[in-house]
Amino acid sequence: MYLKRIFFLTIFVGLILMGSFSFYVYQVMFSSNTNFSENYIYIYIKSGTNYSDLIEQIKPELINIDHFDVLAKRKVFNPKPGKYIIKKDMSNNEIINSLRSKNLTVDVVFNNVKNMNELAGIIAKQIELDSISFLDFTKDTFFKNKGFEPYNILSMYIPNSYNFYWNTDVREFNDRMFEEYTKFWEFNDRKIKAKKIGLSQKEVMILASIVYEESNANIDLPRIAGVYMNRLNNNWKLQADPTVKYAAYQMDKYKSSVIKRVLNKHLKIDSAYNTYKFYGLPPGLISMPSIQAIDAVLNFERHNYFFFAADPENPGKHKFARTLSEHKKNARKLHRYLNKKGIKK
């Protein structure tokens, strides 16, 4: 009878211990361990983050960091850089599985960029890649090997939305950008069209950047492109105001100013980008053109216009002229409008 009691007592204690252990295992593995009210949060694990760093990073988001730690070590979990999601009420097991193998992508968007410095800042806000590394890479032989010079590297970046892993490094990013650049020019016969109008791909991008700056609203783009093609094909100076502004902004005296009106003093600036002084296209882009502007150059409107001026009566649109005398009339209307608005410089 005594032995029987011991036997049942042992069984009872064993069941309690098993139950306690099972409950502990359940708590550690399968019970909710999130400590936030949102439906989900994102965890960004930077390159070089070790396990201890990660524990400190996610501690505020979890109810019991010790339970997470126990299971993570049991599953031999080591953090990998990337963007991950933790959903409300996830268990430690689900959290670890998400952080281990579900690196999310992000949409990297850029357009209307003025220069490489600005592009670097925009990219750095969207993925882990920092702006200094991005700019340092422009000195790499990567671009020279692809046929780009320092002053036309911007032409490799076609404005759009691209899907990347958040932890994409600078070389991977630029490899992808060159792939997208190549696809862009192969699509819709763009490369063939450039050859037909007598421009290289980089020259198309340069002219498109001027056309784009003439009409950011994407109005009259093919017709504006046609004016500049007429000037190029007839050996005229482009005399494009946006190039003069660009040349001015490279000078210390104009860097902190906004030029709303191109004046005679601006036309005298000695710069290869001043198309009032020098024939042909400037050496590089003056901004990142829109895809619409690029296609406007490739499919420019055939006409006999050699001049155009902003139309004060129709904001965003332009008045086009075939002769200088006709253009002067349009220009006088514009100047009267600017004077009335008090726009002197």
PAVO-663323 format. One record per residue (C-alpha): residue in one letter; x, y, z. Coordinates in pm, whole numbers, plus 32768, in hexadecimal, padded with zeros to 4 digits. Example, Ala and Ser with C-alpha at 12.3 -4.5 7.8 and 13.67 -1.06 7.14 Angstrom:
# PAVO-663323
a84CE7E3E830C;s85577F9682CA;
//
This chain:
# PAVO-663323
m800080008000;y812080EA8059;l81D280A17F11;k809380DB7E52;r806D82357EF0;i81D3828A7E98;f819682197D33;f806182F27D08;l810784167DB5;t822D83F87CC6;i813F83ED7B9E;f8085851C7C25;v81C185E67C5C;g823E857F7B04;l80FC85F57A63;i811687407B19;l827D876C7AA7;m822487087945;g80FF87F6794A;s81D7890E79CF;f82E288C778CB;s81DF88B677B8;f814A89FE7829;y82A68A9B7830;v82EE8A1876D3;y81A28AA0765F;q81EF8BF276FB;v83478BFC765F;m82E48B807504;f81768BBA74BB;s80D98CC77596;s80C18E2E7520;n81F48EF8757E;t81BD904974D4;n81AD918B759C;f811E928774A4;s7FBD92F6744D;e7FED931D72D5;n7F8D920371EA;y80FC91DD718C;i824E928471A7;y8384927670CC;i84D692157153;y860492997093;i873C91CD70DB;k8871928A706E;s89A291E16FD5;g8A93917A70E7;t8983914F71EE;n89D8902E72DA;y88EC8F6473B4;s891D903E74E9;d88D69177741F;l879590DD739B;i8720907B74F8;e874791E57569;q86999261742E;i855F918A744D;k8546918075CA;p844792A075D8;e836991ED74DD;l834D90A575A0;i829B904976E3;n83A48F537753;i84FD8F7676B9;d85838E527787;h848F8D5F76E8;f84F58DDE7591;d86638DB875EE;v86358C4F7661;l858A8BE3751F;a866F8CAC743C;k87A28C0474D0;r86F88AB374BE;k86B48AEA734A;v88178B727314;f878C8CB9728E;n88808DBD720B;p88028F0C7185;k88238F637017;p880D90C86F93;g86C791306EF3;k856591AB6F2C;y847B90C16FE5;i831690C97062;i8295906571B8;k811B904C71CE;k804B90847303;d80208F4C73DE;m81378E8C7330;s81DE8D7C73FD;n83548D697432;n83638C4B7338;e82B18D1C7231;i83888E4D727A;i84CA8D877258;n84548CE57115;s83FE8E3E7089;l854D8ED470EF;r86088DA87068;s857B8D806F0B;k84828E8F6EAB;n85558FB76E40;l846290B06DA5;t849A918C6C76;v845D93016C63;d83FC93E56B44;v851194DB6AF3;v848196096A3F;f853A972F69A7;n84E6983B68A8;n851199B16874;v8678999968F7;k87679ABA68B5;n88B79A1068E9;m897198E46979;n8980997A6AD6;e880799996ADE;l87DC983A6A54;a88C497AF6B62;g87F298526C71;i86AD97CB6BE1;i873496686BC3;a87C496706D25;k866B96C06DB2;q85D595876D17;i86D794726D48;e87FA942E6E34;l88FA94B36D3B;d898395FF6DBC;s89B697306CE0;i8B3097436D19;s8B6495DF6C9E;f8A8596296B74;l8B4E975D6B12;d8C9D96B46B54;f8C3895A06A63;t8C19969C6947;k8D98969D6944;d8D9C95256909;t8E06949867B9;f8CA8940267A2;f8C23953366E9;k8D4C955E6603;n8D3093EF65A2;k8BC2942D654B;g8C1B95576472;f8BC196716560;e8C9297A165B8;p8C7398596708;y8B9F996F6670;n8A9D988365D7;i8A77977066DD;l891F97FB6732;s88A6978865DC;m88BD961C664D;y87A396496748;i864E963666A3;p854596D36788;n844E95CF67FC;s83F094EB691D;y84D293BC6955;n84B692986A45;f85EB92546B1C;y864791A16C5A;w867792AB6D66;n87DC92346DAA;t884A924B6C3A;d89B192C66C27;v8A3893D16B3D;r8AC292E76A34;e898792136A29;f88B993506A0C;n898193D668E7;d898E92836839;r881392856842;m880093EE67CA;f88D9939E669C;e87FA9273664E;e86C89355665E;y877A94596587;t87C4934F6480;k865E92CC6487;f85D7942E6467;w869A94746328;e864993226290;f84D3934D62D4;n83F393F261D3;d8515941760DA;r85A8953B619D;k870D94E76139;i86A894D45FCB;k85E8961D5FE3;a871896CB6079;k87EE96585F58;k86EC96CF5E5D;i86EA98315EE7;g886698395EF0;l889B983E6069;s8944974D6155;q888696CE6284;k894297BE6367;e88FD98E2627A;v878B988C627F;m8797989663FB;i884B99E763F9;l874F9A83630C;a862F99E163CC;s86AD9A81650D;i86979BD76464;v853F9B9063D4;y84C89B166527;e853F9C5165D6;e84859D2264D6;s833B9C7E6537;n83329BBA667C;a81BC9B95664A;n82049ABB6518;i81469BAD6437;d81BA9BEA62CF;l82E79B036300;p82F59A6E619E;r82CB9BC96104;i83DB9C6061E3;a84BE9B3D6189;g84759B88601B;v84EB9CEF6045;y86379C8060D5;m86649B755FCA;n86289C7F5EC0;r87369D575F5E;l882C9C365F7A;n87EE9BC35E16;n881B9D245D90;n89579D6A5E58;w88B19E6B5F38;k890A9EA160A3;l88079DFD6182;q87E29F3A6255;a872C9E776362;d86E49F3D64A0;p86F09E076583;t885B9DC96521;v88B59F2E6581;k88109F0166D4;y88CD9DBC6704;a8A159E6966B1;a89C49F7F67A7;y89709E8F68C1;q8ACD9DF968A6;m8B559F4A6917;d8B6B9FA46A88;k8ABAA0F16A55;y897EA04669D5;k89759F046AA1;s888E9F8D6BAD;s87AEA04C6ABC;v86899FF669D9;i869EA0816879;k853CA0C36800;r85A1A19966D8;v86D4A17165FA;l8782A2C065CE;n889BA33C64EA;k8999A3106602;h8942A19E6612;l8974A177649B;k8AE0A1E464C3;i8B3CA0CB65B2;d8C6AA0116528;s8BFD9EA76542;a8BE49D836452;y8A7C9D6964CC;n8A289EC86452;t89829E7B6305;y89689FEF62B8;k8AE59FF56297;f8B349E9D620A;y8AA59DD060EF;g8A189C746117;l89AE9BB6624B;p8A4B9BF4639F;p8B369AE0641B;g8A439A476511;l88E39A42659C;i885F9B746650;s87639A9C670F;m86C599436701;p85C4994E65E7;s847398A565FF;i842C97786525;q832E9852646F;a8441994D641B;i8529983B639E;d841A97B062BE;a83C39912624E;v8525993861C6;l851F97E36120;n83CC98326086;f83F399A9605F;e82EE9A685F9A;r83579ABC5E36;h83099C2A5DF6;n83A89D745D89;y83B49E1E5EDD;f85039EA65F51;f848D9F70607D;f83A49F5461A5;a834CA01762DE;a82719FD3640A;d8108A03863CE;p809EA12064ED;e7F30A0F5648F;n7F459F7964A9;p80259F1365CD;g80FB9DE56578;k80CE9E0C6401;h81A79EBF6300;k818C9F9B61CE;f82579F1D60A6;a82E59FEE5F8A;r838A9FB15E39;t8434A1055E1D;l84F9A1E15F0A;s8408A3065EDD;e82E2A2295F3B;h83A2A1A76067;k83F6A30960DD;k8283A35760EE;n8248A22361C7;a8375A278629E;r82FBA3DC62D8;k81AFA3576358;l8268A2736446;h834CA38C64BF;r8220A4706501;y8181A35965CB;l82BFA31F6696;n82E4A49466D6;k8179A4A96747;k81B6A38C683A;g82EEA43868BD;i83D4A3206847;k8517A3DB6805;k861EA2CB6835;
//
